[in-house]
């Protein structure tokens, strides 16, 4: 997980999660409708009054398997984003006020670096040191928490 990339995209993460959830729900609804229609049309009665599976049903099952694989992929992506945001949120809470302020101004409010320096009323070099310190802390905390999650699983 690239912490700096996540910070750049931070404001978009909830929107991406919402879009993926909405799309996932629609895919599930569509899959069920299509699968049931195709399945109903692919069963035929034999003389012994048994159900015989036609080649169409085999195609339907392959189609359903692809849908299921895609659903699982989207669900996994949603879970990854939710986890990444939670890890980052928790790590951000452990930063000091100056580090939080610079992250807020630069990554979340999308100010130019010049504007960040101006708003903090600190020299450029000091702002850079504060930012780099914050990024190192975030990276270390997120990696540590992620490793602990994998150990628990």
DARA-V111543 format. One record per pair of residues at least 6 apart in sequence whose C-alpha atoms are under 7 Angstrom apart, sorted by the first residue. I is the first residue (numbers start at 0). J is the second residue. If there is no record, write none. Layout:
BEGIN
[[I & J] [I & J]]
END
This chain:
BEGIN
[[2 & 137] [2 & 138] [6 & 106] [7 & 106] [9 & 107] [10 & 107] [16 & 77] [19 & 73] [19 & 77] [23 & 70] [23 & 73] [30 & 66] [34 & 59] [34 & 63] [37 & 59] [38 & 56] [38 & 59] [41 & 52] [41 & 53] [41 & 55] [41 & 56] [42 & 50] [42 & 51] [42 & 52] [42 & 53] [43 & 50] [43 & 51] [44 & 50] [44 & 51] [45 & 51] [86 & 141] [87 & 141] [90 & 137] [90 & 140] [90 & 141] [91 & 137] [94 & 133] [98 & 129] [98 & 130] [98 & 133] [101 & 115] [101 & 130] [104 & 110] [104 & 115] [105 & 111] [105 & 112] [105 & 115] [116 & 122] [116 & 123] [116 & 126]]
END
